[in-house]
Amino acid sequence: MTQDLSLMRPAGGPDVERQVVVDMMRRALPAVPVLLLLSTLVWGINGALSAAVAIALVLLNFGLSAAMLAWAARISLVFMMATALFGYLLRLGLITAVVLAIHSQPWVSIVPLGLTIIVTHLGLLLWETRYISASLAFPGVKPSKKGI
């Protein structure tokens, strides 16, 4: 019985993870002022500061995820799968650690912080699904209509 060693080789191909995260961050930029304004109107300046920290945490989380997966894909597919699982746990732990470290600061409003973390994560992921290409011809982000 022979073993399939294809999962032990590097993935090869374009840096899809980085393409998707850069596109996601680019699309998030117009929403940032809206979230900050909304947080300011509802919770005041502390709400805006908390929302800003939450947005930074979310973008850092996605950027770290892409960097870790791109790095692991150059090693092997098995390593990339392990990095996806344990990297998720690590990044979730980092977000938790940051929130626990700042939650008692006088400028932090925990409700806008938590809501912004949840809404921004889910919103960006759902929004980005419209732009992801599921074809082998264009892995990552779909090409724009101008490029076709």
C-alpha positions in Angstrom: 0.0 0.0 0.0 1.5 3.3 -1.1 1.0 6.6 0.7 -0.1 9.7 -1.0 2.5 12.3 -0.3 0.9 15.2 -2.2 -0.3 16.8 1.0 3.3 16.9 2.3 4.4 19.3 -0.6 4.0 23.1 -0.7 0.7 24.2 -2.2 2.1 26.4 -4.9 0.1 29.0 -6.9 -0.7 32.6 -6.2 -0.9 34.1 -2.7 -4.6 33.8 -2.5 -4.9 34.5 1.2 -3.2 37.8 1.0 -5.3 38.8 -2.1 -8.5 38.1 -0.2 -7.5 40.0 3.0 -6.2 43.0 1.1 -9.4 43.1 -0.8 -11.4 42.7 2.4 -9.5 45.5 4.1 -9.9 47.8 1.1 -13.7 47.2 1.2 -13.8 47.8 4.9 -12.3 51.3 4.7 -15.6 53.1 3.7 -17.5 51.4 6.5 -15.0 52.5 9.3 -16.2 56.2 9.5 -19.8 55.0 9.5 -19.2 52.6 12.4 -17.2 55.2 14.3 -19.9 57.9 13.8 -22.6 55.5 14.8 -20.7 54.5 17.9 -20.1 58.1 18.8 -23.8 59.0 18.4 -25.0 56.1 20.5 -22.2 55.7 23.2 -20.2 58.9 23.0 -16.5 59.3 22.6 -15.8 56.2 24.6 -18.0 54.2 22.3 -16.0 55.5 19.3 -12.7 54.7 20.9 -13.9 51.2 21.7 -15.2 50.7 18.2 -11.9 51.9 16.8 -10.0 49.3 18.9 -12.5 46.6 17.8 -12.0 47.5 14.1 -8.2 47.4 14.5 -8.5 44.0 16.2 -10.6 42.6 13.4 -8.4 43.9 10.7 -5.3 42.7 12.5 -7.0 39.3 13.0 -7.7 38.9 9.3 -4.2 40.1 8.3 -2.5 37.7 10.8 -4.7 34.9 9.5 -3.7 35.6 5.9 0.0 35.8 6.8 0.0 32.6 8.8 -1.9 30.6 6.0 0.3 32.0 3.2 3.4 31.1 5.2 2.1 27.6 6.0 1.0 26.9 2.4 4.7 27.3 1.3 5.6 24.5 3.7 2.9 21.9 3.0 -0.9 21.4 2.8 -0.9 19.4 6.1 0.9 22.2 7.8 -1.5 24.7 6.3 -4.5 22.8 7.7 -2.9 22.6 11.1 -2.2 26.3 11.0 -5.7 27.1 10.0 -7.1 25.2 13.0 -4.6 26.1 15.7 -4.1 29.6 14.2 -7.8 30.3 14.7 -7.5 29.2 18.3 -4.4 31.4 18.8 -6.0 34.4 17.2 -9.2 34.0 19.2 -7.0 33.8 22.3 -5.2 37.0 21.3 -8.5 38.9 20.8 -9.7 37.6 24.2 -6.5 38.7 25.8 -6.7 42.2 24.4 -10.3 42.6 25.4 -9.5 41.3 29.0 -6.5 43.6 29.2 -8.4 46.8 28.3 -12.0 46.1 29.5 -11.5 47.9 32.8 -10.0 51.0 31.3 -12.1 54.1 31.8 -12.3 54.9 28.1 -13.6 51.4 27.1 -17.3 50.8 26.6 -17.6 47.0 26.5 -20.9 46.9 24.5 -19.7 48.8 21.5 -16.4 47.0 21.7 -18.1 43.6 21.6 -20.7 44.5 19.1 -18.2 46.0 16.7 -15.9 42.9 16.9 -18.9 40.6 16.1 -20.6 42.8 13.5 -17.3 43.7 11.7 -16.1 40.1 11.6 -19.4 38.7 10.3 -20.1 41.7 8.0 -16.7 41.6 6.3 -16.8 37.9 5.8 -20.3 37.9 4.4 -19.6 41.0 2.2 -16.4 39.4 0.9 -18.2 36.3 -0.3 -19.6 38.4 -3.1 -16.1 38.9 -4.4 -14.5 35.5 -3.9 -13.8 33.5 -7.0 -14.5 29.8 -6.8 -12.7 29.0 -10.0 -9.3 27.6 -10.7 -8.8 30.2 -13.4 -9.0 33.0 -10.9 -8.3 31.7 -7.3 -8.9 34.3 -4.7 -10.7 37.5 -5.7 -12.8 37.7 -8.9 -11.3 39.8 -11.5 -13.0 43.2 -12.1 -15.2 43.7 -15.1 -12.6 46.1 -16.4 -9.9 43.4 -16.4 -12.0 41.0 -18.5 
